[in-house]
Amino acid sequence: MSPHGPSQRTAWPVALLIGLGAATYTAWVLEVVLSTGLNPVQTYVSELAAQNQPLGGLFRATDFVAGLLAFGGGLLALLRLARYAQSRRPWAVLGWTGITLFGAATAADAWLPLSCTPTVDPECAARETAGLVPATHQAHAISSSLAMCGALAGIVALTVAARRYGWFAPLARYGPALVALELLATAWTLTSIAMFTAGHGNWALGAGQRLQVLLVALWLGLLAYSVHQERRT
């Protein structure tokens, strides 16, 4: 799809939605200036939005908005790919599908909050292990996993598309480094979760997960800039 063709009339909403979604997805950094009572090095990001947290409603709202924005941007991009066959390339379709899934699952997270904070509350962790917590805990784990799977699929596929098809010069240039860092952060997070679940310590779970979601937001911002600059999806 030529950046000078009719597609330019509808590319800017995609860039706007994705860019706003990226910014809203970093709302958790407010914990630096707000008193949450949670250690960012040790706790899940999603524990900020737990039902027993005083600021839980704020973080659930920002998660929901971020998810809706990313979902809207991804869906609009897919609709544009359906309209302009010359850009309907496999890596692009896979990538935008991943972004759409990420947005939908992130929005769902806001409606499936944890009831308590297992990384800092031993009683909560014990109830979770025994299956005595609300079903939203398991549902939240599923939606969070889907969100990150969607994000990883989008990050990898659209970065490959940028490199393979000669699209999105900023993403083609800086995307591979962000992909590598994201995969390392994801490995750190998954390892920490596995060790915590097995009772072998925390392994700075919170730091790893915060790095993971921060890199997702940075990559989304780079994608939004690339879409805006080239007026295409």
Buried (B, 14 or more C-beta within 10 A) or exposed (E): BEEEEEBBEBBEBBBBBBBBBBBBBBBBEBBEEEEBEBBBEBBBBBBBBBBEBEBBEBBBBBBBBBBBBBBBBBBBBBEBBEEBEEBBBEBBBBBBBBBBBBBBBBBBBBBBBBBBBBBBBEEBBEBBEEEEBBEBBEBBBEBBEBBBBBBBBBBBBBBBBBBEEEBBEBBBEBBBEBBEBBBBBBEBBBEBBEBBEEEEEBBBBBBBBBBBBBBBBBBBBBBBBBBBBBBBB
